[in-house]
Amino acid sequence: MRKMWPLLLLGFLVNTAYSVMWPLTTIYLHGDLHLNLVQSGLILAAYSGCNVLGGYLGGVLTDHYSARTVGVGMLVGLIIDAVIGFFWNGIIAYPIVLVVFGLLTGGMLTLITAMTAQLSHLDGRLFNLLYIFINVGLVVGTASIGVLYHNSLKPIFGLLLSCYVLAAILWSWRAGSFERQSAGQTPRQATPSATARPTTGGRLSRMSLVIILLSLVFMWITYAQWMSNVSVYIQNEGLGIKLYSTLWVYNGVLLIVVQALMAKVSHSKVLPWQILGGLVAIGSSFLLLTSESGVVVLFAAMTLLTIGEAVYVPGVPALINLYTVGNEGKYQGLVNAFSSLGKALGPVLGGVVIAHLGSFHLLFWFCAIVDAVIALGFLVGVVPALKRQS
């Protein structure tokens, strides 16, 4: 695991930049560029679509070409994009910069996950370790916004430039060692016949893969309510936006603690139950919100959400990795792409539910039911198939 540090640091740098840029997007488009919510929504949809596309393309490129070359190319593209954003971030330039940012960031996050998959073999703890560093980046990035953003994006793009330059230097220097470590299984440019047989003794069936990927979409659709509509709910309850920010700081710190524990105890045999437990915890967080409001309830619900996220999110790529050795980039690209799709659809669908039903509590019930259904689908459609193969 000690040899993983350059990859972990790369994940930290890329996600720090991502976590600085994304939360500001709606504020800047609507508040500073004075676009209406429909126009802002269309730009965000284009960004999310490019993020999905970048996630998939990043995986395919990582499977067929040198990871060092692919990574350096994308990081150079992000550096150029940040330079353009530093000098030009008006009503025409900023949406273009944002779309390119989404495409290349999706590709980089997939490359990092794919390289982790190639190195992890049957040890899912590496995904937990990577997730710790990614969440440290989330905490640092979101905390930096209040310090750096004062009606100007120049300090924000300055931080992005610093992260990407450091990441490019690190990856140019250390990427070769990761390629040598993973070269023992199959060549980088392998033919279809050279694809390695999974060391679990079986392959993930198409139906099981579809169920797992769909669970990602629907889980992130529900989770995205916490990132969007719950903030409005908290303000409507008269609790203030400061409490909402404090909840996310708590989320980031608790994620790091839980992931540190998971890195010690996670094992491939318990991954299906780890995923199920995560879905149940996330759904239960919405059940708590349906009961009553208040600071204590919100922190209890956030605790359940964070624990569910900490065990579910790294569990899915680790499980898929067990049954897809030799095509890590492709399948981890699908994981990132379907996750991005759920994150993109979540705020829109949540807004539609509130607009038509006029109730946050009904939205929370809807989310709890969705998480219960996908947990049941995973229990019935995936777990028995995995038991037969093992």
N, C-alpha and C positions, 0 to 999 in steps of 0.2 A: 504493500500500500504506500510505502514511502516514495516509491518511484512515480506515484500518481500526482505529486504536488504540482508540476507544471500544468497538467490538465485541470486540476482543481482551481489553481490560480487563474487560468484562462476563463473558466466558468464564472468565477467571482468578478473578473473585470468586465466580461461581456454583459452579465446580468446587472451589474452596477449601472452601466450605461443605459441598458434597457429600462431599468426601474426609475431612472431620472427622467427619461424622455416620455414614457407612456402616460404617467398621471397628469402631465402638463397639457396633453394634446387638446382635450375638450376645453380646458380653461383658456388656452391660447387661441384656439379657433373661434370660440364664441365670445370671449371677453376682450381679446386684443385685436383680432382680425374682424370682429363684428359679423361673423357669418351666422345665419340662423341655424336652428337645431337640425333642420332637414339637410342643409348643405354640409354641416359638420358631420352628420351621420353618414352621408355618402362618402366623404373623405375617409372616415374611420372604417367604412366597409371596404374601400379600396385598400387601405392599409392592412386590414385583417386578411383580406384575400391574398395579398402579396406575402403576408407572413405565413399563411398556409402553404402557398406555392413554394416559398423559399425553404420551408421545412422539408418538403418532399424532395425538391431538387438537390438540397444539400446532402440528403441521404444517398440519392442515386450517384451523385458526383463522388462522394466519399467511397462508395463501393467500387467505382471504376477507375479512379485516378488517385494519385498520391495525396494523402490527407494533408501533408505539409503544403503542397501547391494549392490545393483547394482552400485551405484555411488562410494562407497568406493572401491569396487573391481576394477573398471576401473581406478580410480585415483592411486591405488597401482600399477596397471599394468603400468601406465604412469610414475610413479616414478622409477620403475625398468628399464623401457625402457630408461629414461633419464640418469640413472646411467651407463647403458651399453654404451650409446652414448658418455658420458663424457670420458670414458676410451678407448673405441674402436669405431672409426669412419672412418675406412679405406674403401677400395673398396668393401669388402664383408659385413662388419658389418653395414655400414651406410645405404645401401638400406634396410636391414632387420629392422633396427631401424626406418626408415622412414615409412615402410609399417605398422608396429605395431602402430606407432604414428598416422597414418591416421585412422586405424581401431578404436582405443580407443578414439581419439578426436571426430570422428563422433558420437560415442555412447554417449559421455558426452554432446555434444551440443544438441543432441536429448533429453536426459534426462532433461536438463535444460528447453528446450522448452516445453516438455510434462508436467513438473511440473507447468510451468507458465500457460499452457492451463487449467490444473485442477483447478488452483486457480482463473483464470480470469472470469469464467462463461460467462456473457454477456459483460464484461468490456474489450474491446480490448485495452484499454490504457496500460494495464500491458505489452503487447507485445512491445508497443512503449518505455516504460520505460526500459525493458530488452534490447532493441536494442540500447538505449543510452549507457548503461554500456558496451555492447559488442563492440560498436564502440570506446569508451574510451580505451578499451583494445587494439583495432586495432591501435589507434594512439600511445599509449605507446609502444606497441610491435614493430611497424615499426620504431619508433624513436630510440629505443634501439639498433637497428642493427648497425647503424653507430658508436655508442659508444663502443659496445661490440665485434664486429667482426673485427679481425685483423689477418687473415690467421690462425685462430684457433677456433675450435668450443667449446672448454672447457667453455669459459664465457657464450656462448649461452645455453649450456646444464645446466650450473650452474643456470641461470635465470629460465629455465624450471623446474629444481628441486625445486627451491624456490616457484614458483607458485603452483606446484602440492602438495607439502607438506602443504602449507597454505590452499589450497583447500580441501585436505583430512581431515585436522583438523577441518575446518569449517563445512564440510558436515557431519562428524561423530557427531559433536556437535549439529547441528541445523536441520538435515534432518528429525528427528522424528516429529518436530512440523509441518512440511509441510504435512507429511503423515496423521497426526491427523486432519489438516484443510481440506484435501481432502477426508477424510474417510466418511464424511457425505453423499456423493452421492452414492457410491457403494464400496464394499470391494475390497481390492487390488487384491485378487485372485477370481474374480467374474466368475460365469458361464455365458455362452452366454445369457441365459434368464434374467440375472440380469443387463444387459447393460442398462444404463440409457437412457431414451428417451430425445432427445434434447429439451431444453427449448424454442427453436424457434418454436416448433410445427411441424417440419418436418425434414426429412433427406436429405442430399445432394445426388442427384441421381448419379448413376455410371458415366453417360455421363458428368455431370457437374464436378465431381471429376477428371475425365480424362482430361478434357479441362484445368482445373486449374493447374494440375500437369504438363501437357505438356507446358503450358504457362511459368511455372518456368524453365523448361529445356531450352526453346528457348530464354527467357529473359536473362538467365545467359550465354548462348552461345554468345549473342550480348554484354552483359556487360563485358564478359571476354576479349573482344578485347581491352578495356581500360587498362586491367591489363597486356596485353602482346603486341599486335601488335601496339598499339598507341605509345608505347615507341620508337619503331623502326621508326614510322612515324615522331615523333617529332625530332629524331636525323637526319633523312633524310632531314628535313626542316631546319636544321642547328640551332635549338633552344637549344639543349643541354639537357643532362639527368637531370641536376639540376632542370630545369623547371618542368620536369616530376615528380620529387620527391616533389616539392613545390605544384603541383596540388593535390597530394594525401594527403598532410598535410591539404590543404584547404578543400578537400573532408571530411576528418575526423572531422574537426572543424565544418563545415557547417552541417554535419549529426547530430551532437550533438545538435546544435541550432534548426534545423528543428524538430528533434524528441522531444525535450523539448516542443515545441509548439504543436506538434501532440498529446502528452500525455495529454494535457489539452482539446483538441477539438475533438479527435477521438471518434466515436460512432458507434455501431454495424449497424445501419440503413444505414450509408453512406459508409460502407466498400466496396461494389461492385464498387462504383464510385471512391473511393480512389484508388482502384487497377487499374481501367481504367485510371485515371489521371496519375498514376505512369508510366504505360506503354507508354502513349503518351509523357510524359516528357523524358523518356529514349530514345525513338525513335527520338524525336526532337533533342537530343544532337548529334546524328549522322548526321541529316540533316544539322546542323550548320557546322560540319566538312567537309561536301561536298562542302560548299560554297567557303571558302577560309581559308588559314592558318594564323597564327599569334597568339601572346600571348593573345590578347583580345578575339579572337574567342575561343581559347582553354579554357580560364577561364569561358566564357559564356556557352560553351558546358558542362564543368564540373559542373557548377551550375545546369543546367537542369538535368544532370545525377544524381547528388546527391539528388536533390529534388525528382526525380522519384524513386530512390532507397529508400529514407526515408519514402515514403508513400506506395510503393508497397510491399517491402520485409516484413515488419511486418503485412501488411494488409492481406496477403495470409494465414498465419497460424491462424490469428485471425478469418478470415471468415470460414475456415475449422473447427475451434474449435466450432463455433456456432452450427454446424450440426453433430458433432461426439462426443458428451458428453458420457463418459464411455470407449472410446477407444483412449484416447489422445495420449498415447505412440505410438501406431501403426500408426496413421494418421500423427502425427508430425514427426515420423520417415520417412514416405513417403515424406513429405515436404523437410526434410534435404537431403534425398537420391536423389531426383530428382534435387534439387539445385546443389548438388555435381556433378551429372552427367553432367549438363549444363556447370559448371565451368571446368570440365575435357575435354569436347568436344570442347569448345570455341576456345582455342589457336590453336588446331590442324586444325579445319575447317577454321579458319581465315588464317592460313598459307597456306592451300591448295588453297583458293580463290586468295590470293596474288600471289602464285606461278604460277597459271594457267592464271590469268587475268592481272597480273603485275601492278595493280593499287590499291592504298589505297582508293581512292575516290569511286571506284566500291564496295569495301568491305563495306565502310560506307553506301552507298546506299542500299546494300544488308541487312545490319543490321536494317536500318530504315524501310525497307519494311517488314522484319520479325516481328519487334515490332508492326507495323501497323496491320499485319495479325492476330497476336495473340490477339491484343486488339479488333479487329472486331469479332474474334471467341468468346472471352469472352462476348462481348456485345450481340451477337446473341444466343450463346449456354448456357450461365450461368445466366445472369441478368433476362431474362424472367422467368426462372424456379424458381429463388429466389423470384421474385415478386409473383408468384402463391402460393408459400408456406407461404409467410408472410401475 
